[in-house]
């Protein structure tokens, strides 16, 4: 026997469905894992984020013209993702100061952990410039690059 809905029931369900807002459950789980999880879980998540950043960096670099320098590639990526990045030149050394933030990398919900973002960014930077030296300072990653 098939049960049929009533107009009132259907109308009620439609009204309830309007109060539902999409949300990033995976992002919330990731955030809780990295803030409350055991150290080995946090390390594993950051390792995965680094690997994904490296893979994305290689892919992004492959779509760039061959003669483009690493700094331009990195600056364009951070501009596209909304991550703050400043370039400073000091004699023969270039320094990129990259804010450990997620930008648009982890969805629109804004659920992201700075350590995961830093791991992803580090992987991306190493894919673009294997000789880059990255140091972690508070809320900023400092990338030292040799000029092209």
N, CA, C and O atoms as a GROMACS GRO file, in nm:
protein
  592
    1UNK      N    1   0.083  -0.117   0.000
    1UNK     CA    2   0.000   0.000   0.000
    1UNK      C    3   0.088   0.124   0.000
    1UNK      O    4   0.177   0.137   0.084
    2UNK      N    5   0.065   0.215  -0.093
    2UNK     CA    6   0.141   0.337  -0.106
    2UNK      C    7   0.075   0.446  -0.024
    2UNK      O    8  -0.045   0.473  -0.038
    3UNK      N    9   0.155   0.509   0.061
    3UNK     CA   10   0.103   0.616   0.142
    3UNK      C   11   0.121   0.747   0.066
    3UNK      O   12   0.232   0.775   0.020
    4UNK      N   13   0.021   0.824   0.053
    4UNK     CA   14   0.028   0.950  -0.020
    4UNK      C   15   0.045   1.064   0.078
    4UNK      O   16  -0.009   1.063   0.188
    5UNK      N   17   0.123   1.164   0.034
    5UNK     CA   18   0.143   1.282   0.118
    5UNK      C   19   0.027   1.378   0.104
    5UNK      O   20  -0.046   1.377   0.005
    6UNK      N   21   0.013   1.459   0.203
    6UNK     CA   22  -0.090   1.561   0.197
    6UNK      C   23  -0.025   1.694   0.160
    6UNK      O   24   0.096   1.710   0.175
    7UNK      N   25  -0.106   1.787   0.114
    7UNK     CA   26  -0.055   1.918   0.078
    7UNK      C   27   0.008   1.986   0.200
    7UNK      O   28   0.114   2.046   0.189
    8UNK      N   29  -0.057   1.977   0.316
    8UNK     CA   30  -0.006   2.041   0.437
    8UNK      C   31   0.129   1.981   0.477
    8UNK      O   32   0.220   2.055   0.515
    9UNK      N   33   0.143   1.850   0.468
    9UNK     CA   34   0.269   1.784   0.503
    9UNK      C   35   0.379   1.826   0.406
    9UNK      O   36   0.489   1.861   0.448
   10UNK      N   37   0.348   1.823   0.277
   10UNK     CA   38   0.447   1.864   0.176
   10UNK      C   39   0.489   2.009   0.195
   10UNK      O   40   0.607   2.041   0.184
   11UNK      N   41   0.392   2.097   0.224
   11UNK     CA   42   0.422   2.238   0.245
   11UNK      C   43   0.514   2.255   0.367
   11UNK      O   44   0.607   2.334   0.365
   12UNK      N   45   0.486   2.179   0.471
   12UNK     CA   46   0.566   2.184   0.593
   12UNK      C   47   0.710   2.138   0.563
   12UNK      O   48   0.806   2.200   0.611
   13UNK      N   49   0.726   2.033   0.485
   13UNK     CA   50   0.859   1.984   0.450
   13UNK      C   51   0.936   2.085   0.365
   13UNK      O   52   1.057   2.102   0.382
   14UNK      N   53   0.866   2.152   0.276
   14UNK     CA   54   0.930   2.255   0.193
   14UNK      C   55   0.980   2.369   0.282
   14UNK      O   56   1.092   2.417   0.264
   15UNK      N   57   0.898   2.412   0.376
   15UNK     CA   58   0.938   2.520   0.467
   15UNK      C   59   1.058   2.478   0.551
   15UNK      O   60   1.150   2.558   0.573
   16UNK      N   61   1.059   2.354   0.599
   16UNK     CA   62   1.173   2.305   0.678
   16UNK      C   63   1.300   2.299   0.594
   16UNK      O   64   1.408   2.332   0.642
   17UNK      N   65   1.286   2.257   0.469
   17UNK     CA   66   1.405   2.244   0.384
   17UNK      C   67   1.470   2.378   0.356
   17UNK      O   68   1.590   2.384   0.328
   18UNK      N   69   1.394   2.487   0.363
   18UNK     CA   70   1.452   2.620   0.340
   18UNK      C   71   1.545   2.662   0.452
   18UNK      O   72   1.630   2.748   0.431
   19UNK      N   73   1.530   2.605   0.569
   19UNK     CA   74   1.617   2.642   0.680
   19UNK      C   75   1.748   2.564   0.679
   19UNK      O   76   1.838   2.593   0.758
   20UNK      N   77   1.760   2.466   0.591
   20UNK     CA   78   1.883   2.388   0.581
   20UNK      C   79   1.986   2.466   0.499
   20UNK      O   80   1.957   2.510   0.388
   21UNK      N   81   2.104   2.481   0.554
   21UNK     CA   82   2.211   2.549   0.483
   21UNK      C   83   2.324   2.449   0.462
   21UNK      O   84   2.364   2.381   0.557
   22UNK      N   85   2.375   2.439   0.342
   22UNK     CA   86   2.486   2.347   0.319
   22UNK      C   87   2.603   2.382   0.411
   22UNK      O   88   2.630   2.500   0.435
   23UNK      N   89   2.670   2.284   0.461
   23UNK     CA   90   2.787   2.309   0.544
   23UNK      C   91   2.891   2.201   0.519
   23UNK      O   92   2.862   2.093   0.469
   24UNK      N   93   3.012   2.234   0.556
   24UNK     CA   94   3.128   2.150   0.527
   24UNK      C   95   3.155   2.057   0.645
   24UNK      O   96   3.232   2.091   0.734
   25UNK      N   97   3.094   1.942   0.645
   25UNK     CA   98   3.113   1.845   0.753
   25UNK      C   99   3.258   1.796   0.753
   25UNK      O  100   3.319   1.784   0.860
   26UNK      N  101   3.313   1.769   0.637
   26UNK     CA  102   3.452   1.720   0.629
   26UNK      C  103   3.549   1.823   0.686
   26UNK      O  104   3.644   1.786   0.755
   27UNK      N  105   3.525   1.950   0.658
   27UNK     CA  106   3.610   2.056   0.714
   27UNK      C  107   3.603   2.062   0.865
   27UNK      O  108   3.704   2.084   0.931
   28UNK      N  109   3.484   2.043   0.919
   28UNK     CA  110   3.467   2.044   1.065
   28UNK      C  111   3.537   1.924   1.128
   28UNK      O  112   3.598   1.935   1.234
   29UNK      N  113   3.527   1.809   1.062
   29UNK     CA  114   3.596   1.689   1.112
   29UNK      C  115   3.746   1.712   1.109
   29UNK      O  116   3.816   1.682   1.206
   30UNK      N  117   3.797   1.764   0.999
   30UNK     CA  118   3.939   1.792   0.986
   30UNK      C  119   3.985   1.888   1.094
   30UNK      O  120   4.090   1.868   1.155
   31UNK      N  121   3.908   1.992   1.117
   31UNK     CA  122   3.943   2.091   1.219
   31UNK      C  123   3.951   2.027   1.357
   31UNK      O  124   4.043   2.055   1.434
   32UNK      N  125   3.855   1.943   1.389
   32UNK     CA  126   3.856   1.877   1.520
   32UNK      C  127   3.971   1.776   1.531
   32UNK      O  128   4.031   1.761   1.638
   33UNK      N  129   4.000   1.707   1.422
   33UNK     CA  130   4.112   1.613   1.424
   33UNK      C  131   4.244   1.685   1.451
   33UNK      O  132   4.327   1.636   1.528
   34UNK      N  133   4.263   1.800   1.390
   34UNK     CA  134   4.390   1.870   1.404
   34UNK      C  135   4.400   1.948   1.534
   34UNK      O  136   4.511   1.975   1.580
   35UNK      N  137   4.288   1.985   1.593
   35UNK     CA  138   4.296   2.058   1.720
   35UNK      C  139   4.286   1.966   1.841
   35UNK      O  140   4.351   1.991   1.943
   36UNK      N  141   4.206   1.860   1.832
   36UNK     CA  142   4.183   1.773   1.948
   36UNK      C  143   4.240   1.632   1.931
   36UNK      O  144   4.237   1.553   2.025
   37UNK      N  145   4.290   1.602   1.813
   37UNK     CA  146   4.335   1.465   1.786
   37UNK      C  147   4.471   1.434   1.845
   37UNK      O  148   4.545   1.525   1.883
   38UNK      N  149   4.504   1.307   1.852
   38UNK     CA  150   4.636   1.267   1.900
   38UNK      C  151   4.746   1.319   1.805
   38UNK      O  152   4.721   1.338   1.686
   39UNK      N  153   4.866   1.342   1.858
   39UNK     CA  154   4.976   1.397   1.776
   39UNK      C  155   5.004   1.317   1.649
   39UNK      O  156   5.036   1.376   1.546
   40UNK      N  157   4.992   1.184   1.653
   40UNK     CA  158   5.021   1.106   1.533
   40UNK      C  159   4.915   1.129   1.425
   40UNK      O  160   4.945   1.122   1.306
   41UNK      N  161   4.791   1.156   1.466
   41UNK     CA  162   4.685   1.187   1.368
   41UNK      C  163   4.711   1.324   1.306
   41UNK      O  164   4.698   1.341   1.185
   42UNK      N  165   4.747   1.421   1.389
   42UNK     CA  166   4.778   1.556   1.338
   42UNK      C  167   4.894   1.549   1.240
   42UNK      O  168   4.891   1.613   1.135
   43UNK      N  169   4.996   1.471   1.275
   43UNK     CA  170   5.112   1.455   1.186
   43UNK      C  171   5.071   1.390   1.054
   43UNK      O  172   5.117   1.431   0.947
   44UNK      N  173   4.986   1.289   1.060
   44UNK     CA  174   4.940   1.221   0.938
   44UNK      C  175   4.859   1.315   0.850
   44UNK      O  176   4.875   1.315   0.728
   45UNK      N  177   4.772   1.396   0.911
   45UNK     CA  178   4.692   1.493   0.834
   45UNK      C  179   4.783   1.594   0.767
   45UNK      O  180   4.763   1.626   0.650
   46UNK      N  181   4.883   1.645   0.839
   46UNK     CA  182   4.974   1.743   0.781
   46UNK      C  183   5.059   1.682   0.669
   46UNK      O  184   5.091   1.749   0.572
   47UNK      N  185   5.095   1.555   0.684
   47UNK     CA  186   5.171   1.487   0.579
   47UNK      C  187   5.087   1.474   0.451
   47UNK      O  188   5.136   1.496   0.341
   48UNK      N  189   4.961   1.440   0.468
   48UNK     CA  190   4.870   1.430   0.354
   48UNK      C  191   4.852   1.568   0.290
   48UNK      O  192   4.854   1.579   0.167
   49UNK      N  193   4.836   1.672   0.372
   49UNK     CA  194   4.820   1.808   0.319
   49UNK      C  195   4.944   1.850   0.241
   49UNK      O  196   4.932   1.912   0.135
   50UNK      N  197   5.063   1.817   0.291
   50UNK     CA  198   5.187   1.849   0.220
   50UNK      C  199   5.190   1.779   0.084
   50UNK      O  200   5.221   1.841  -0.017
   51UNK      N  201   5.157   1.650   0.084
   51UNK     CA  202   5.158   1.572  -0.041
   51UNK      C  203   5.059   1.630  -0.142
   51UNK      O  204   5.091   1.644  -0.260
   52UNK      N  205   4.938   1.664  -0.095
   52UNK     CA  206   4.839   1.724  -0.185
   52UNK      C  207   4.887   1.859  -0.237
   52UNK      O  208   4.866   1.890  -0.355
   53UNK      N  209   4.951   1.938  -0.152
   53UNK     CA  210   5.006   2.066  -0.196
   53UNK      C  211   5.113   2.046  -0.301
   53UNK      O  212   5.118   2.120  -0.399
   54UNK      N  213   5.199   1.946  -0.281
   54UNK     CA  214   5.305   1.917  -0.378
   54UNK      C  215   5.245   1.875  -0.512
   54UNK      O  216   5.289   1.921  -0.617
   55UNK      N  217   5.144   1.787  -0.508
   55UNK     CA  218   5.079   1.743  -0.631
   55UNK      C  219   5.011   1.860  -0.703
   55UNK      O  220   5.023   1.874  -0.825
   56UNK      N  221   4.939   1.943  -0.628
   56UNK     CA  222   4.874   2.060  -0.688
   56UNK      C  223   4.977   2.157  -0.744
   56UNK      O  224   4.955   2.218  -0.848
   57UNK      N  225   5.090   2.173  -0.674
   57UNK     CA  226   5.196   2.262  -0.721
   57UNK      C  227   5.254   2.215  -0.854
   57UNK      O  228   5.276   2.296  -0.944
   58UNK      N  229   5.278   2.084  -0.866
   58UNK     CA  230   5.328   2.030  -0.992
   58UNK      C  231   5.228   2.052  -1.105
   58UNK      O  232   5.266   2.089  -1.216
   59UNK      N  233   5.101   2.029  -1.076
   59UNK     CA  234   4.998   2.048  -1.178
   59UNK      C  235   4.987   2.195  -1.219
   59UNK      O  236   4.979   2.226  -1.337
   60UNK      N  237   4.987   2.285  -1.121
   60UNK     CA  238   4.978   2.429  -1.147
   60UNK      C  239   5.098   2.474  -1.230
   60UNK      O  240   5.083   2.550  -1.327
   61UNK      N  241   5.216   2.428  -1.192
   61UNK     CA  242   5.339   2.464  -1.264
   61UNK      C  243   5.336   2.413  -1.407
   61UNK      O  244   5.388   2.480  -1.497
   62UNK      N  245   5.278   2.296  -1.430
   62UNK     CA  246   5.274   2.240  -1.566
   62UNK      C  247   5.188   2.323  -1.660
   62UNK      O  248   5.204   2.314  -1.782
   63UNK      N  249   5.097   2.402  -1.607
   63UNK     CA  250   5.011   2.486  -1.692
   63UNK      C  251   5.070   2.624  -1.717
   63UNK      O  252   5.011   2.705  -1.789
   64UNK      N  253   5.186   2.652  -1.658
   64UNK     CA  254   5.250   2.781  -1.674
   64UNK      C  255   5.347   2.778  -1.793
   64UNK      O  256   5.396   2.672  -1.831
   65UNK      N  257   5.374   2.895  -1.852
   65UNK     CA  258   5.474   2.900  -1.960
   65UNK      C  259   5.610   2.854  -1.907
   65UNK      O  260   5.642   2.875  -1.790
   66UNK      N  261   5.688   2.792  -1.991
   66UNK     CA  262   5.816   2.734  -1.949
   66UNK      C  263   5.916   2.830  -1.891
   66UNK      O  264   5.994   2.792  -1.804
   67UNK      N  265   5.917   2.954  -1.935
   67UNK     CA  266   6.019   3.049  -1.891
   67UNK      C  267   5.979   3.128  -1.767
   67UNK      O  268   6.054   3.215  -1.723
   68UNK      N  269   5.864   3.101  -1.710
   68UNK     CA  270   5.818   3.179  -1.595
   68UNK      C  271   5.897   3.138  -1.469
   68UNK      O  272   5.926   3.021  -1.448
   69UNK      N  273   5.930   3.239  -1.388
   69UNK     CA  274   6.010   3.211  -1.269
   69UNK      C  275   5.921   3.165  -1.152
   69UNK      O  276   5.800   3.188  -1.151
   70UNK      N  277   5.984   3.100  -1.056
   70UNK     CA  278   5.911   3.042  -0.942
   70UNK      C  279   5.835   3.148  -0.862
   70UNK      O  280   5.723   3.123  -0.817
   71UNK      N  281   5.895   3.263  -0.843
   71UNK     CA  282   5.830   3.369  -0.765
   71UNK      C  283   5.699   3.412  -0.831
   71UNK      O  284   5.598   3.429  -0.763
   72UNK      N  285   5.700   3.429  -0.962
   72UNK     CA  286   5.578   3.468  -1.033
   72UNK      C  287   5.471   3.361  -1.023
   72UNK      O  288   5.352   3.391  -1.007
   73UNK      N  289   5.512   3.234  -1.032
   73UNK     CA  290   5.417   3.124  -1.019
   73UNK      C  291   5.355   3.125  -0.881
   73UNK      O  292   5.233   3.115  -0.866
   74UNK      N  293   5.439   3.138  -0.778
   74UNK     CA  294   5.388   3.138  -0.640
   74UNK      C  295   5.299   3.258  -0.613
   74UNK      O  296   5.192   3.244  -0.554
   75UNK      N  297   5.342   3.375  -0.656
   75UNK     CA  298   5.260   3.495  -0.634
   75UNK      C  299   5.125   3.484  -0.704
   75UNK      O  300   5.023   3.524  -0.648
   76UNK      N  301   5.123   3.429  -0.825
   76UNK     CA  302   4.996   3.415  -0.896
   76UNK      C  303   4.905   3.316  -0.825
   76UNK      O  304   4.784   3.338  -0.816
   77UNK      N  305   4.961   3.206  -0.774
   77UNK     CA  306   4.881   3.109  -0.701
   77UNK      C  307   4.820   3.170  -0.575
   77UNK      O  308   4.702   3.151  -0.547
   78UNK      N  309   4.901   3.242  -0.499
   78UNK     CA  310   4.850   3.301  -0.375
   78UNK      C  311   4.750   3.413  -0.403
   78UNK      O  312   4.658   3.435  -0.325
   79UNK      N  313   4.768   3.483  -0.512
   79UNK     CA  314   4.670   3.584  -0.552
   79UNK      C  315   4.537   3.518  -0.586
   79UNK      O  316   4.431   3.565  -0.544
   80UNK      N  317   4.543   3.408  -0.662
   80UNK     CA  318   4.422   3.335  -0.700
   80UNK      C  319   4.347   3.278  -0.580
   80UNK      O  320   4.224   3.275  -0.579
   81UNK      N  321   4.421   3.231  -0.480
   81UNK     CA  322   4.357   3.165  -0.366
   81UNK      C  323   4.324   3.261  -0.252
   81UNK      O  324   4.262   3.220  -0.154
   82UNK      N  325   4.365   3.386  -0.262
   82UNK     CA  326   4.334   3.483  -0.158
   82UNK      C  327   4.421   3.470  -0.035
   82UNK      O  328   4.381   3.511   0.074
   83UNK      N  329   4.539   3.414  -0.050
   83UNK     CA  330   4.632   3.401   0.062
   83UNK      C  331   4.732   3.516   0.054
   83UNK      O  332   4.790   3.542  -0.051
   84UNK      N  333   4.751   3.584   0.167
   84UNK     CA  334   4.841   3.701   0.171
   84UNK      C  335   4.985   3.657   0.148
   84UNK      O  336   5.033   3.561   0.209
   85UNK      N  337   5.052   3.728   0.060
   85UNK     CA  338   5.190   3.696   0.024
   85UNK      C  339   5.262   3.826  -0.009
   85UNK      O  340   5.214   3.905  -0.090
   86UNK      N  341   5.378   3.849   0.053
   86UNK     CA  342   5.458   3.968   0.025
   86UNK      C  343   5.597   3.926  -0.018
   86UNK      O  344   5.655   3.833   0.038
   87UNK      N  345   5.650   3.996  -0.118
   87UNK     CA  346   5.784   3.967  -0.168
   87UNK      C  347   5.879   4.076  -0.118
   87UNK      O  348   5.850   4.195  -0.125
   88UNK      N  349   5.993   4.031  -0.069
   88UNK     CA  350   6.097   4.124  -0.025
   88UNK      C  351   6.228   4.078  -0.086
   88UNK      O  352   6.260   3.960  -0.084
   89UNK      N  353   6.304   4.174  -0.140
   89UNK     CA  354   6.435   4.139  -0.196
   89UNK      C  355   6.544   4.193  -0.105
   89UNK      O  356   6.536   4.306  -0.056
   90UNK      N  357   6.644   4.110  -0.084
   90UNK     CA  358   6.757   4.148   0.000
   90UNK      C  359   6.883   4.102  -0.070
   90UNK      O  360   6.914   3.983  -0.070
   91UNK      N  361   6.955   4.195  -0.129
   91UNK     CA  362   7.075   4.165  -0.208
   91UNK      C  363   7.044   4.058  -0.311
   91UNK      O  364   6.966   4.082  -0.403
   92UNK      N  365   7.103   3.940  -0.298
   92UNK     CA  366   7.082   3.833  -0.395
   92UNK      C  367   6.978   3.731  -0.348
   92UNK      O  368   6.968   3.623  -0.407
   93UNK      N  369   6.902   3.763  -0.245
   93UNK     CA  370   6.806   3.668  -0.190
   93UNK      C  371   6.664   3.726  -0.200
   93UNK      O  372   6.643   3.844  -0.173
   94UNK      N  373   6.570   3.641  -0.238
   94UNK     CA  374   6.429   3.679  -0.242
   94UNK      C  375   6.359   3.610  -0.125
   94UNK      O  376   6.383   3.493  -0.097
   95UNK      N  377   6.273   3.684  -0.058
   95UNK     CA  378   6.197   3.629   0.054
   95UNK      C  379   6.049   3.649   0.026
   95UNK      O  380   6.005   3.760  -0.003
   96UNK      N  381   5.974   3.542   0.036
   96UNK     CA  382   5.828   3.550   0.029
   96UNK      C  383   5.775   3.528   0.170
   96UNK      O  384   5.810   3.431   0.237
   97UNK      N  385   5.690   3.619   0.215
   97UNK     CA  386   5.625   3.607   0.344
   97UNK      C  387   5.481   3.567   0.317
   97UNK      O  388   5.402   3.646   0.267
   98UNK      N  389   5.449   3.443   0.352
   98UNK     CA  390   5.317   3.388   0.319
   98UNK      C  391   5.241   3.365   0.449
   98UNK      O  392   5.288   3.294   0.539
   99UNK      N  393   5.125   3.424   0.457
   99UNK     CA  394   5.041   3.409   0.576
   99UNK      C  395   4.988   3.266   0.580
   99UNK      O  396   4.942   3.213   0.479
  100UNK      N  397   4.994   3.204   0.699
  100UNK     CA  398   4.941   3.068   0.714
  100UNK      C  399   4.789   3.077   0.729
  100UNK      O  400   4.734   3.075   0.839
  101UNK      N  401   4.724   3.088   0.614
  101UNK     CA  402   4.579   3.096   0.610
  101UNK      C  403   4.529   3.012   0.495
  101UNK      O  404   4.607   2.970   0.409
  102UNK      N  405   4.401   2.988   0.492
  102UNK     CA  406   4.346   2.893   0.396
  102UNK      C  407   4.299   2.956   0.266
  102UNK      O  408   4.293   2.888   0.163
  103UNK      N  409   4.265   3.082   0.269
  103UNK     CA  410   4.212   3.143   0.148
  103UNK      C  411   4.094   3.062   0.097
  103UNK      O  412   4.004   3.026   0.174
  104UNK      N  413   4.094   3.034  -0.030
  104UNK     CA  414   3.984   2.956  -0.090
  104UNK      C  415   4.022   2.809  -0.108
  104UNK      O  416   3.952   2.735  -0.177
  105UNK      N  417   4.132   2.766  -0.047
  105UNK     CA  418   4.179   2.629  -0.066
  105UNK      C  419   4.090   2.523  -0.005
  105UNK      O  420   4.081   2.412  -0.058
  106UNK      N  421   4.024   2.554   0.105
  106UNK     CA  422   3.952   2.453   0.180
  106UNK      C  423   3.802   2.476   0.182
  106UNK      O  424   3.737   2.443   0.281
  107UNK      N  425   3.748   2.531   0.078
  107UNK     CA  426   3.603   2.548   0.070
  107UNK      C  427   3.556   2.682   0.121
  107UNK      O  428   3.634   2.763   0.171
  108UNK      N  429   3.428   2.703   0.107
  108UNK     CA  430   3.370   2.833   0.140
  108UNK      C  431   3.333   2.848   0.286
  108UNK      O  432   3.306   2.959   0.332
  109UNK      N  433   3.331   2.739   0.360
  109UNK     CA  434   3.290   2.744   0.500
  109UNK      C  435   3.395   2.811   0.588
  109UNK      O  436   3.363   2.858   0.697
  110UNK      N  437   3.519   2.815   0.543
  110UNK     CA  438   3.624   2.877   0.622
  110UNK      C  439   3.674   2.790   0.736
  110UNK      O  440   3.745   2.839   0.824
  111UNK      N  441   3.637   2.662   0.737
  111UNK     CA  442   3.684   2.572   0.842
  111UNK      C  443   3.820   2.519   0.799
  111UNK      O  444   3.830   2.436   0.708
  112UNK      N  445   3.924   2.566   0.864
  112UNK     CA  446   4.058   2.526   0.826
  112UNK      C  447   4.151   2.550   0.943
  112UNK      O  448   4.131   2.642   1.022
  113UNK      N  449   4.251   2.469   0.953
  113UNK     CA  450   4.352   2.481   1.057
  113UNK      C  451   4.478   2.539   0.995
  113UNK      O  452   4.517   2.500   0.884
  114UNK      N  453   4.542   2.631   1.064
  114UNK     CA  454   4.662   2.696   1.011
  114UNK      C  455   4.774   2.597   0.984
  114UNK      O  456   4.851   2.615   0.890
  115UNK      N  457   4.786   2.492   1.066
  115UNK     CA  458   4.894   2.395   1.044
  115UNK      C  459   4.871   2.315   0.916
  115UNK      O  460   4.966   2.280   0.846
  116UNK      N  461   4.745   2.284   0.887
  116UNK     CA  462   4.713   2.212   0.764
  116UNK      C  463   4.739   2.303   0.644
  116UNK      O  464   4.795   2.259   0.543
  117UNK      N  465   4.699   2.429   0.654
  117UNK     CA  466   4.726   2.526   0.546
  117UNK      C  467   4.876   2.540   0.524
  117UNK      O  468   4.922   2.543   0.410
  118UNK      N  469   4.954   2.548   0.633
  118UNK     CA  470   5.099   2.563   0.621
  118UNK      C  471   5.161   2.440   0.554
  118UNK      O  472   5.252   2.453   0.473
  119UNK      N  473   5.112   2.322   0.589
  119UNK     CA  474   5.165   2.200   0.527
  119UNK      C  475   5.134   2.197   0.378
  119UNK      O  476   5.220   2.163   0.297
  120UNK      N  477   5.010   2.233   0.341
  120UNK     CA  478   4.972   2.236   0.200
  120UNK      C  479   5.057   2.338   0.124
  120UNK      O  480   5.111   2.308   0.017
  121UNK      N  481   5.069   2.458   0.180
  121UNK     CA  482   5.147   2.565   0.116
  121UNK      C  483   5.293   2.522   0.100
  121UNK      O  484   5.353   2.546  -0.005
  122UNK      N  485   5.350   2.459   0.202
  122UNK     CA  486   5.489   2.412   0.194
  122UNK      C  487   5.507   2.311   0.082
  122UNK      O  488   5.604   2.318   0.007
  123UNK      N  489   5.414   2.218   0.070
  123UNK     CA  490   5.421   2.122  -0.039
  123UNK      C  491   5.413   2.189  -0.175
  123UNK      O  492   5.486   2.154  -0.267
  124UNK      N  493   5.323   2.287  -0.186
  124UNK     CA  494   5.307   2.360  -0.312
  124UNK      C  495   5.437   2.434  -0.347
  124UNK      O  496   5.483   2.428  -0.461
  125UNK      N  497   5.494   2.502  -0.249
  125UNK     CA  498   5.617   2.578  -0.273
  125UNK      C  499   5.730   2.485  -0.316
  125UNK      O  500   5.803   2.517  -0.410
  126UNK      N  501   5.745   2.372  -0.251
  126UNK     CA  502   5.852   2.279  -0.288
  126UNK      C  503   5.832   2.218  -0.426
  126UNK      O  504   5.929   2.183  -0.492
  127UNK      N  505   5.708   2.205  -0.471
  127UNK     CA  506   5.683   2.155  -0.606
  127UNK      C  507   5.726   2.258  -0.710
  127UNK      O  508   5.777   2.222  -0.816
  128UNK      N  509   5.706   2.384  -0.679
  128UNK     CA  510   5.739   2.492  -0.773
  128UNK      C  511   5.889   2.522  -0.771
  128UNK      O  512   5.949   2.548  -0.875
  129UNK      N  513   5.948   2.519  -0.652
  129UNK     CA  514   6.092   2.546  -0.638
  129UNK      C  515   6.150   2.450  -0.535
  129UNK      O  516   6.138   2.471  -0.414
  130UNK      N  517   6.214   2.345  -0.584
  130UNK     CA  518   6.269   2.243  -0.494
  130UNK      C  519   6.381   2.299  -0.406
  130UNK      O  520   6.409   2.243  -0.300
  131UNK      N  521   6.445   2.407  -0.449
  131UNK     CA  522   6.556   2.464  -0.370
  131UNK      C  523   6.508   2.565  -0.266
  131UNK      O  524   6.589   2.621  -0.193
  132UNK      N  525   6.379   2.588  -0.260
  132UNK     CA  526   6.326   2.685  -0.164
  132UNK      C  527   6.349   2.637  -0.021
  132UNK      O  528   6.335   2.518   0.010
  133UNK      N  529   6.385   2.730   0.064
  133UNK     CA  530   6.399   2.700   0.207
  133UNK      C  531   6.283   2.768   0.279
  133UNK      O  532   6.264   2.889   0.265
  134UNK      N  533   6.207   2.690   0.356
  134UNK     CA  534   6.088   2.742   0.423
  134UNK      C  535   6.111   2.741   0.573
  134UNK      O  536   6.146   2.638   0.630
  135UNK      N  537   6.090   2.857   0.637
  135UNK     CA  538   6.094   2.862   0.783
  135UNK      C  539   5.958   2.907   0.835
  135UNK      O  540   5.891   2.991   0.775
  136UNK      N  541   5.922   2.850   0.946
  136UNK     CA  542   5.791   2.873   1.008
  136UNK      C  543   5.808   2.975   1.120
  136UNK      O  544   5.877   2.950   1.219
  137UNK      N  545   5.744   3.091   1.105
  137UNK     CA  546   5.751   3.196   1.207
  137UNK      C  547   5.610   3.240   1.244
  137UNK      O  548   5.543   3.311   1.168
  138UNK      N  549   5.567   3.199   1.360
  138UNK     CA  550   5.434   3.235   1.412
  138UNK      C  551   5.326   3.208   1.310
  138UNK      O  552   5.294   3.092   1.281
  139UNK      N  553   5.266   3.315   1.253
  139UNK     CA  554   5.156   3.298   1.157
  139UNK      C  555   5.201   3.317   1.013
  139UNK      O  556   5.118   3.338   0.924
  140UNK      N  557   5.332   3.311   0.989
  140UNK     CA  558   5.387   3.336   0.855
  140UNK      C  559   5.488   3.227   0.819
  140UNK      O  560   5.565   3.182   0.903
  141UNK      N  561   5.485   3.187   0.693
  141UNK     CA  562   5.590   3.103   0.638
  141UNK      C  563   5.684   3.194   0.560
  141UNK      O  564   5.639   3.273   0.476
  142UNK      N  565   5.812   3.184   0.586
  142UNK     CA  566   5.911   3.264   0.514
  142UNK      C  567   5.981   3.171   0.417
  142UNK      O  568   6.042   3.072   0.457
  143UNK      N  569   5.972   3.204   0.289
  143UNK     CA  570   6.031   3.122   0.183
  143UNK      C  571   6.149   3.199   0.126
  143UNK      O  572   6.134   3.310   0.076
  144UNK      N  573   6.267   3.139   0.135
  144UNK     CA  574   6.388   3.196   0.077
  144UNK      C  575   6.415   3.132  -0.056
  144UNK      O  576   6.427   3.010  -0.067
  145UNK      N  577   6.424   3.216  -0.159
  145UNK     CA  578   6.446   3.169  -0.296
  145UNK      C  579   6.565   3.243  -0.356
  145UNK      O  580   6.587   3.361  -0.327
  146UNK      N  581   6.639   3.175  -0.439
  146UNK     CA  582   6.744   3.241  -0.516
  146UNK      C  583   6.678   3.308  -0.635
  146UNK      O  584   6.587   3.250  -0.695
  147UNK      N  585   6.721   3.430  -0.672
  147UNK     CA  586   6.659   3.494  -0.788
  147UNK      C  587   6.688   3.418  -0.917
  147UNK      O  588   6.790   3.351  -0.931
  148UNK      N  589   6.593   3.430  -1.011
  148UNK     CA  590   6.606   3.358  -1.139
  148UNK      C  591   6.708   3.422  -1.228
  148UNK      O  592   6.731   3.374  -1.339
   0.00000   0.00000   0.00000
